[in-house]
């Protein structure tokens, strides 16, 4: 299950052009028995995710959750402590439900100031280490600083960038299929 915000909800493009749909195609070509549920909501914050994770787990019963939240909190200048605590709560609930978490790291534009951006970026590896999670260091790696890969708003990746996001996710996600912790036909 992909549990994220507009970066995962195909904002500004057809759903089939978004990285989650492209990842679904890739996954099914390699492992036919797998499916991906996209439980992402544009504008979602870590608090919103924290409030709805239990229901999403009960509804979909995923073996793996790709947790892609935090960008909206960071863009709004939310306190680092609250972002960390909300993500931590989501992770704990997933682990209590025997669900593996793949955490997607995010970065902010430099105009938020060096101190805040560094503290924000550090949230993701800190959580990954504390809870022994697989980590995508930066969801937008390889293009996050290149204007031509973004829609006119300068925030949301365009259709070309979606293929790059799939590669960033797949690089880590595929290692989780080799794990004995994943059942024969899991939902993601």
PLY file of the C-alpha trace (Angstrom):
ply
format ascii 1.0
element vertex 188
property float x
property float y
property float z
element edge 187
property int vertex1
property int vertex2
end_header
0.00 0.00 0.00
1.31 3.42 -0.92
0.40 5.81 1.87
1.30 9.30 0.76
0.36 12.73 -0.47
0.05 14.41 -3.89
3.48 13.12 -4.91
1.95 9.64 -4.89
-1.62 10.58 -5.85
-0.80 11.47 -9.49
-1.48 15.16 -8.90
-1.89 17.10 -12.14
-1.82 14.08 -14.44
-3.85 10.99 -15.33
-3.67 8.31 -12.63
-2.13 5.83 -15.09
0.81 8.21 -15.68
1.73 8.45 -11.98
4.59 6.54 -10.41
2.29 4.24 -8.40
0.57 2.99 -11.58
3.95 2.60 -13.28
5.29 0.72 -10.26
2.23 -1.55 -10.37
3.05 -2.44 -13.99
6.68 -3.13 -13.07
5.75 -5.21 -10.06
3.21 -7.31 -11.91
5.67 -8.00 -14.72
8.22 -9.31 -12.19
5.95 -10.79 -9.53
2.52 -11.50 -11.03
0.78 -12.23 -7.73
1.34 -8.80 -6.21
-0.95 -5.79 -6.25
-0.51 -2.20 -5.09
-3.18 -0.19 -3.35
-2.77 3.57 -3.57
-4.12 5.09 -0.36
-2.54 8.49 -1.05
-4.40 11.79 -0.71
-3.29 15.11 -2.21
-2.53 17.61 0.54
-2.11 14.90 3.19
-0.01 15.72 6.24
1.66 13.40 8.71
-1.13 14.14 11.21
-3.77 13.24 8.63
-1.90 10.04 7.87
-1.60 9.27 11.56
-5.36 9.68 11.92
-6.22 7.33 9.07
-3.49 4.64 9.08
-5.37 2.18 11.30
-8.43 2.21 9.05
-6.28 1.86 5.93
-4.53 -1.17 7.42
-7.85 -2.76 8.43
-9.33 -2.12 5.00
-6.42 -3.25 2.82
-4.30 -5.63 4.99
-1.01 -4.76 3.27
2.20 -6.69 3.84
4.24 -3.57 3.00
3.43 0.13 3.39
5.39 2.63 1.32
5.18 5.63 3.65
5.52 8.85 1.66
4.44 11.67 3.95
6.04 14.77 5.39
6.49 17.06 2.39
3.33 19.08 3.08
4.30 19.44 6.74
7.73 20.70 5.73
6.38 23.12 3.13
4.10 24.55 5.83
6.98 24.89 8.29
5.47 22.44 10.79
7.56 21.73 13.89
10.18 19.04 13.23
9.21 17.29 16.47
5.56 16.91 15.40
6.52 15.62 11.93
8.82 13.05 13.53
6.24 11.99 16.13
3.45 11.61 13.58
5.61 9.50 11.26
6.82 7.49 14.25
3.23 6.80 15.30
2.35 5.61 11.77
5.39 3.32 11.75
4.55 1.88 15.18
0.95 1.17 14.14
2.17 -0.56 10.97
4.65 -2.66 12.93
2.00 -3.59 15.51
-0.03 -4.88 12.56
2.93 -6.94 11.25
3.30 -4.65 8.24
6.73 -3.82 6.84
7.40 -0.12 6.20
9.42 1.34 3.35
10.03 4.96 4.28
10.39 7.55 1.50
12.72 10.39 2.42
12.06 13.93 1.33
13.95 17.21 1.13
12.81 20.81 1.10
13.86 23.71 -1.12
16.76 25.75 0.31
14.59 28.83 0.86
13.31 27.26 4.10
16.69 27.92 5.68
19.62 25.62 6.30
18.73 24.73 9.89
15.12 23.72 9.18
15.87 21.88 5.92
18.69 19.88 7.53
16.55 18.93 10.52
13.66 18.00 8.21
15.85 15.83 5.98
17.33 14.08 9.05
13.88 12.88 10.19
13.78 10.06 7.65
17.15 8.35 8.26
16.65 8.77 12.02
13.31 6.94 11.86
14.70 4.29 9.50
17.54 3.57 11.89
15.40 3.66 15.04
12.79 1.27 13.61
15.04 -0.78 11.30
13.19 0.28 8.14
14.18 0.22 4.52
14.68 3.80 3.35
14.44 5.55 0.00
16.90 8.33 0.88
15.18 10.93 -1.36
12.07 10.13 -3.38
13.01 12.74 -6.01
16.69 11.75 -6.26
18.31 12.43 -9.60
15.98 15.25 -10.61
14.72 17.11 -7.54
16.78 20.16 -8.42
15.93 20.22 -12.15
13.06 22.51 -13.13
12.28 20.60 -16.36
11.03 17.60 -14.34
8.29 19.58 -12.58
4.85 20.83 -13.45
4.31 24.57 -13.78
3.77 24.87 -10.00
7.42 23.91 -9.49
6.43 21.48 -6.72
4.84 18.44 -8.35
6.91 16.16 -10.61
5.69 15.92 -14.21
4.96 12.76 -16.20
8.59 12.37 -17.30
9.74 12.47 -13.68
7.35 9.68 -12.67
9.61 7.09 -14.33
12.53 8.36 -12.26
10.50 8.06 -9.05
9.66 4.45 -9.95
13.38 3.71 -10.27
14.09 5.30 -6.88
11.33 3.28 -5.21
12.06 0.04 -7.06
15.74 0.09 -6.12
14.79 -0.37 -2.46
11.40 -2.08 -2.74
12.73 -5.03 -4.74
15.07 -5.91 -1.87
12.03 -6.42 0.34
10.68 -9.19 -1.90
13.76 -11.26 -1.18
12.97 -11.04 2.51
11.43 -14.09 4.10
9.16 -11.71 6.00
7.03 -11.09 2.92
4.36 -13.70 2.25
3.89 -15.42 -1.12
1.10 -13.11 -2.37
1.23 -9.89 -0.35
-0.60 -6.68 -0.91
1.48 -3.55 -1.02
0 1
1 2
2 3
3 4
4 5
5 6
6 7
7 8
8 9
9 10
10 11
11 12
12 13
13 14
14 15
15 16
16 17
17 18
18 19
19 20
20 21
21 22
22 23
23 24
24 25
25 26
26 27
27 28
28 29
29 30
30 31
31 32
32 33
33 34
34 35
35 36
36 37
37 38
38 39
39 40
40 41
41 42
42 43
43 44
44 45
45 46
46 47
47 48
48 49
49 50
50 51
51 52
52 53
53 54
54 55
55 56
56 57
57 58
58 59
59 60
60 61
61 62
62 63
63 64
64 65
65 66
66 67
67 68
68 69
69 70
70 71
71 72
72 73
73 74
74 75
75 76
76 77
77 78
78 79
79 80
80 81
81 82
82 83
83 84
84 85
85 86
86 87
87 88
88 89
89 90
90 91
91 92
92 93
93 94
94 95
95 96
96 97
97 98
98 99
99 100
100 101
101 102
102 103
103 104
104 105
105 106
106 107
107 108
108 109
109 110
110 111
111 112
112 113
113 114
114 115
115 116
116 117
117 118
118 119
119 120
120 121
121 122
122 123
123 124
124 125
125 126
126 127
127 128
128 129
129 130
130 131
131 132
132 133
133 134
134 135
135 136
136 137
137 138
138 139
139 140
140 141
141 142
142 143
143 144
144 145
145 146
146 147
147 148
148 149
149 150
150 151
151 152
152 153
153 154
154 155
155 156
156 157
157 158
158 159
159 160
160 161
161 162
162 163
163 164
164 165
165 166
166 167
167 168
168 169
169 170
170 171
171 172
172 173
173 174
174 175
175 176
176 177
177 178
178 179
179 180
180 181
181 182
182 183
183 184
184 185
185 186
186 187
